[in-house]
């Protein structure tokens, strides 16, 4: 009988790709959702901010408390890498520790029952993945590490400098997945707009766009995590000109006050950032997602209000709000004038409400329009509703559309593209009718 594997992927979609690589190496195991019957339990952890670190540790401890006596508990990923010495000494519950360099060697670690931390981060190149969560969409990781020096971010301290995959490596992976039936792709990394700069190629994403457009079978694509100072107007124009890549712009600007952007070491001030955002907005069917950090050291009440006013006025489709997390190894950690937790929480709540209003406003604009959607499954809300997403939206993060009517004579198929008339909104969910 095959042994059983229970695996948990925490944090970002980049982590998810690494988890899928581990699953690809462990296909001799039978996957199980019940951790109590698993012979091997793997937690791919996140170590980005305090909340993520706490979730990772709690997950490991909770899984240990209910696992079989003879099972193996493995802690992998960013948190394990970032605090390798401390965790190895203090977390006796874990049998095997590994970081961000050995995802494709997980079968060896299990066979040896030994911890390992390779010096280099793992960069997928031809490894087989078990894509999870969708039969038509896959994330494609472009690079690892980051050359930026943002004051609040610890990622370069444990992921290192930028290491890009070659264009051939990326496109070969897309081609393989297309042969398996995938047609919708999201390209991700810590700083996607720096792709290939470490290989002395300045317009890496433009080359990527042109190359992916040549792959027969790709129907839909988007790029996630653009960085303002490495995003050129030439790149934005290339996205706008593409018939395959959506005018989907995920650019975390973090703030809009010039002094705050300088303190955050963001590279760009408000003027150039606004120039980019305004150009994105001129493109047809543009969808703009951003992130803001509240409570960074030296953020005055006036700076915070300026950010709130800007968030209200610009009408982003989606806004992520992050509370500042004081991370050792960052330049902000030793700054003076730290903001108290109560103030940070209040600011996050205020900006969070603006984010909700901005999302509802963007959804209401779609009422009465006809858009392309992908039907995913029956909705968990009600048996007579189908769950769908707009074709340009990123899966899971941008929301869900309820399909409650069908004008076609045939039955709707999952993972297919349809045209739907958006008829109404219920809460933060659009309602639609399939018409073609």
C-alpha positions in Angstrom: 0.0 0.0 0.0 1.3 3.5 -0.8 2.1 5.9 2.0 -0.1 8.9 2.5 0.9 12.6 2.2 -0.7 15.6 3.7 0.7 18.9 2.5 -0.1 22.5 3.5 1.0 25.5 1.5 0.9 28.9 3.3 1.6 32.4 2.1 1.8 33.6 -1.5 1.2 32.0 -4.9 5.0 31.7 -5.3 5.1 29.4 -2.3 2.2 27.4 -4.0 4.4 26.8 -7.0 7.2 25.4 -4.8 4.6 23.2 -3.0 3.5 21.9 -6.4 7.1 21.0 -7.2 7.3 18.9 -4.0 4.1 17.2 -4.9 5.6 16.4 -8.3 8.5 14.7 -6.5 6.3 12.7 -4.2 3.8 11.1 -6.7 4.4 7.7 -5.2 2.5 9.0 -2.1 -1.3 9.0 -1.9 -2.6 12.5 -1.1 -4.9 12.9 1.9 -6.9 15.8 3.3 -6.8 14.1 6.7 -3.5 14.8 8.5 -4.2 12.2 11.1 -3.9 9.4 8.6 -0.8 10.8 6.9 2.5 9.1 7.0 4.2 12.4 5.9 3.1 15.9 6.7 4.7 18.9 5.0 4.1 22.5 5.8 5.5 25.0 3.3 5.7 28.1 5.6 5.6 31.8 5.1 8.0 34.1 6.9 7.1 37.5 5.5 5.4 39.3 8.4 4.4 38.6 11.9 0.9 37.4 11.1 2.2 34.9 8.5 4.9 33.7 10.9 2.4 33.1 13.6 0.1 31.2 11.2 3.0 29.0 10.1 4.0 28.1 13.6 0.5 27.5 14.8 -0.1 25.2 11.8 3.0 23.2 12.5 2.1 22.8 16.2 -1.6 22.0 15.5 -0.6 19.3 13.0 1.9 17.8 15.4 -0.7 17.5 18.1 -2.9 15.1 16.1 -0.5 13.2 13.9 0.3 9.5 13.9 3.1 8.4 16.2 5.2 7.0 13.3 4.6 9.9 10.9 7.2 12.5 9.7 6.5 16.2 10.1 8.5 18.4 7.7 8.8 22.2 8.0 9.9 23.8 4.7 9.9 27.2 3.1 10.5 30.8 4.0 10.0 30.8 7.8 12.2 27.7 8.2 14.9 29.3 6.0 14.7 32.7 7.8 15.0 31.3 11.3 16.8 28.0 10.6 19.0 28.0 13.7 16.4 29.1 16.2 13.7 26.8 14.9 16.0 23.7 14.7 16.8 24.2 18.3 13.5 25.1 19.8 10.8 23.3 17.6 11.3 19.7 18.7 8.0 18.8 17.2 9.5 18.9 13.7 11.4 15.9 12.3 12.9 17.5 9.2 13.7 21.1 8.5 14.4 22.5 5.0 14.3 26.0 3.6 13.9 27.4 0.1 16.6 25.5 -1.8 15.6 21.9 -1.8 12.0 21.6 -3.0 13.1 19.3 -5.8 15.1 17.2 -3.3 12.2 16.6 -0.9 12.1 12.9 -1.8 15.8 12.5 -0.8 15.2 14.3 2.5 12.4 12.0 3.4 14.4 8.9 2.5 17.4 10.1 4.5 15.2 11.6 7.3 17.6 14.5 7.5 17.3 18.3 7.5 19.0 20.2 4.8 19.5 23.9 3.9 21.1 24.5 0.5 22.9 27.8 -0.1 21.0 28.6 -3.2 17.3 29.3 -3.5 15.4 26.8 -5.7 14.5 28.1 -9.2 12.2 25.8 -11.0 13.6 24.7 -14.3 11.9 21.7 -16.0 10.7 20.0 -12.8 7.3 18.4 -13.0 4.6 20.1 -10.9 1.2 18.9 -9.7 -0.8 22.0 -10.4 -3.5 22.4 -7.8 -6.8 24.2 -7.5 -7.6 24.5 -11.2 -7.8 22.4 -14.3 -7.2 25.4 -16.6 -5.1 28.0 -14.7 -1.5 27.8 -13.5 1.0 30.2 -11.9 4.3 30.5 -13.6 7.2 31.7 -11.4 9.6 34.0 -13.3 12.4 34.5 -10.7 13.5 34.2 -7.1 14.9 36.8 -4.8 14.8 40.6 -5.2 17.3 43.5 -5.8 15.1 46.1 -4.1 15.9 47.5 -0.7 12.4 48.4 0.6 12.7 49.5 4.2 10.0 47.2 5.5 10.8 44.0 3.6 12.9 41.1 4.9 12.6 38.9 1.8 16.0 39.7 0.3 17.6 38.7 3.6 16.6 35.0 3.2 15.7 34.8 -0.6 18.8 36.7 -1.7 19.3 38.8 -4.9 17.3 38.4 -8.1 17.8 35.1 -9.9 15.7 35.0 -13.1 14.8 31.9 -15.0 15.7 32.0 -18.7 13.0 32.9 -21.1 13.4 29.4 -22.7 12.8 27.7 -19.3 9.7 29.7 -18.7 8.2 29.2 -22.1 8.9 25.5 -22.1 7.0 25.2 -18.8 4.0 27.0 -20.3 4.1 24.8 -23.4 4.1 21.6 -21.3 1.1 22.9 -19.3 -0.8 23.8 -22.4 -0.4 20.2 -23.6 -2.0 19.2 -20.3 -5.0 21.4 -21.0 -4.1 24.7 -19.1 -4.8 27.9 -21.0 -4.9 30.7 -18.4 -1.6 31.8 -16.8 -0.5 34.2 -14.1 3.2 35.1 -14.2 4.6 35.9 -10.7 7.8 36.8 -8.8 8.9 39.1 -6.0 9.5 41.9 -8.6 8.2 40.7 -11.9 9.2 43.9 -13.8 12.9 43.2 -13.0 12.7 39.9 -14.8 16.0 39.1 -16.6 17.8 42.2 -15.4 20.2 40.0 -13.6 21.1 38.5 -17.0 21.7 42.0 -18.4 18.4 42.1 -20.3 16.4 45.3 -19.6 13.1 44.5 -21.2 12.6 40.9 -19.9 8.8 41.1 -19.6 8.4 42.5 -23.1 10.4 39.6 -24.5 8.2 37.3 -22.4 5.0 38.8 -23.7 6.1 38.4 -27.3 7.3 34.8 -26.7 4.1 33.7 -24.9 1.9 35.2 -27.6 3.5 32.6 -30.0 2.4 29.6 -27.9 -0.7 28.0 -29.5 -3.3 27.2 -26.9 -2.6 30.1 -24.4 -5.9 32.0 -24.3 -5.4 34.3 -21.3 -2.5 35.7 -19.3 -1.6 38.4 -16.7 1.5 39.6 -14.9 1.4 40.0 -11.1 3.6 42.1 -8.8 5.0 45.0 -10.9 7.4 47.3 -9.1 7.1 51.1 -9.9 10.7 51.9 -10.5 11.4 48.9 -12.7 8.2 49.3 -14.7 8.8 51.3 -17.9 6.2 53.0 -19.9 7.4 50.8 -22.8 6.4 47.8 -20.8 3.0 49.2 -20.0 2.4 50.0 -23.7 3.5 46.4 -24.6 0.9 45.0 -22.2 -1.7 47.4 -23.7 -0.8 46.3 -27.2 -1.0 42.6 -26.5 -4.0 40.7 -27.7 -3.3 37.9 -25.2 -2.1 39.6 -22.0 -4.9 41.4 -20.1 -4.6 45.0 -19.2 -4.2 43.8 -15.6 -1.9 45.8 -13.5 -0.9 44.5 -10.0 1.4 47.2 -8.7 1.8 47.5 -4.9 2.7 51.2 -4.6 2.6 51.0 -0.7 2.1 54.8 -0.2 1.5 58.0 -2.1 3.2 60.6 0.1 6.6 61.6 -1.3 8.4 61.7 2.1 7.0 58.4 3.0 8.0 56.8 -0.3 11.5 58.0 0.3 11.6 56.7 3.9 10.3 53.3 2.5 13.1 53.3 -0.1 10.7 52.7 -2.9 12.8 54.3 -5.7 10.0 56.3 -7.2 8.1 59.3 -5.9 4.5 60.1 -6.2 4.8 62.0 -9.6 6.2 59.1 -11.6 4.0 56.6 -9.8 0.9 58.7 -10.8 2.1 59.0 -14.3 2.2 55.2 -14.6 -1.2 54.7 -12.9 -2.9 57.3 -15.1 -1.5 55.6 -18.2 -2.7 52.2 -17.1 -6.2 53.7 -16.6 -6.3 54.9 -20.3 -6.0 51.4 -21.6 -9.2 49.5 -22.5 -10.8 47.4 -19.7 -7.9 48.2 -17.4 -7.9 46.5 -14.0 -5.6 48.0 -11.4 -4.8 46.3 -8.1 -2.5 47.9 -5.5 -1.3 47.5 -1.9 -0.8 50.1 0.8 1.1 49.8 4.1 -0.2 51.7 7.1 1.7 52.6 10.2 5.2 52.5 8.8 7.7 54.4 11.1 7.4 58.2 10.6 3.9 58.0 9.0 2.1 61.1 10.3 -1.6 61.5 10.5 -1.4 63.9 7.6 0.5 61.4 5.4 -2.1 58.7 6.2 -5.0 61.0 5.3 -3.3 61.8 2.0 -3.1 58.1 1.2 -6.7 57.6 2.1 -7.8 60.5 -0.1 -5.8 59.2 -3.0 -7.2 55.7 -2.5 -10.7 57.1 -2.6 -10.1 59.3 -5.7 -8.2 56.9 -8.0 -10.9 54.2 -7.9 -8.6 51.1 -7.9 -10.4 47.9 -8.8 -8.8 46.2 -5.7 -6.7 47.4 -2.8 -4.8 45.2 -0.3 -4.2 46.9 3.1 -1.2 45.7 5.2 -0.4 46.8 8.7 3.2 47.6 9.2 5.1 44.6 10.7 8.4 45.4 12.4 10.8 42.8 10.9 14.3 42.3 12.1 16.8 42.5 9.3 15.1 45.5 7.7 16.2 49.1 7.8 12.8 50.2 9.2 13.4 47.9 12.3 15.9 50.4 13.8 14.0 53.6 12.8 12.8 56.1 15.4 9.2 57.2 15.6 7.5 53.8 15.4 3.7 54.0 15.4 1.8 52.3 18.3 -0.2 49.1 17.5 -3.5 50.8 18.4 -3.0 53.5 15.8 -1.8 51.1 13.2 -4.9 48.9 13.7 -7.2 52.0 13.5 -5.6 53.2 10.3 -5.8 49.7 8.7 -9.5 49.6 9.6 -10.1 53.0 8.0 -8.2 52.2 4.8 -9.8 48.8 4.7 -13.3 50.3 4.5 -12.1 52.5 1.6 -10.8 49.4 -0.1 -14.2 47.7 0.3 -16.0 50.7 -1.1 -13.5 50.9 -4.0 -14.2 47.2 -4.9 -18.0 47.6 -4.8 -17.7 50.7 -7.0 -15.7 48.8 -9.6 -18.1 45.8 -9.5 -21.1 48.1 -9.9 -19.6 49.5 -13.1 -19.9 46.0 -14.7 -23.7 45.7 -14.1 -25.4 45.7 -17.5 -22.2 44.8 -19.4 -21.4 41.5 -21.2 -18.0 40.0 -20.2 -16.1 36.8 -20.7 -16.1 34.5 -17.7 -14.7 31.1 -16.8 -17.1 28.8 -14.9 -15.2 27.0 -12.1 -17.7 24.9 -10.2 -21.0 24.8 -8.3 -21.0 27.6 -5.8 -20.6 26.9 -2.2 -23.3 29.5 -1.5 -26.2 27.6 -3.1 -26.7 24.5 -5.2 -28.4 26.5 -8.0 -25.6 29.0 -8.4 -22.4 28.4 -10.4 -19.1 30.0 -9.4 -17.2 32.0 -12.0 -14.6 34.6 -12.5 -14.1 37.3 -15.1 -11.4 36.1 -17.5 -9.1 38.9 -16.8 -9.3 38.5 -13.0 -6.6 36.6 -11.1 -8.0 33.4 -9.5 -9.2 33.6 -5.9 -7.9 37.1 -5.1 -10.2 39.2 -7.3 -13.5 37.8 -6.3 -16.3 35.5 -7.5 -19.3 35.9 -9.9 -22.5 33.9 -9.3 -24.0 32.6 -12.5 -27.7 32.2 -11.7 -29.2 31.9 -15.2 -28.4 30.2 -18.6 -29.9 31.2 -21.9 -28.1 28.5 -23.8 -29.8 25.3 -24.8 -26.9 23.1 -23.7 -25.7 22.5 -20.1 -22.8 24.6 -18.9 -19.4 22.9 -18.7 -16.8 23.8 -16.0 -13.4 25.3 -17.0 -14.8 26.7 -20.2 -15.0 30.3 -21.3 -18.5 31.8 -21.8 -20.0 35.3 -22.4 -22.2 36.4 -19.5 -24.5 39.4 -19.0 -23.9 40.9 -15.6 -27.4 41.6 -14.1 -27.0 42.6 -10.5 -24.8 42.6 -7.4 -25.4 40.9 -4.0 -23.0 42.1 -1.3 -19.7 41.9 -3.1 -20.7 39.2 -5.6 -21.8 40.0 -9.1 -24.8 38.0 -10.6 -24.7 37.0 -14.2 -26.5 35.1 -16.9 -24.7 33.0 -19.5 -25.7 34.1 -23.0 -23.1 32.7 -25.4 
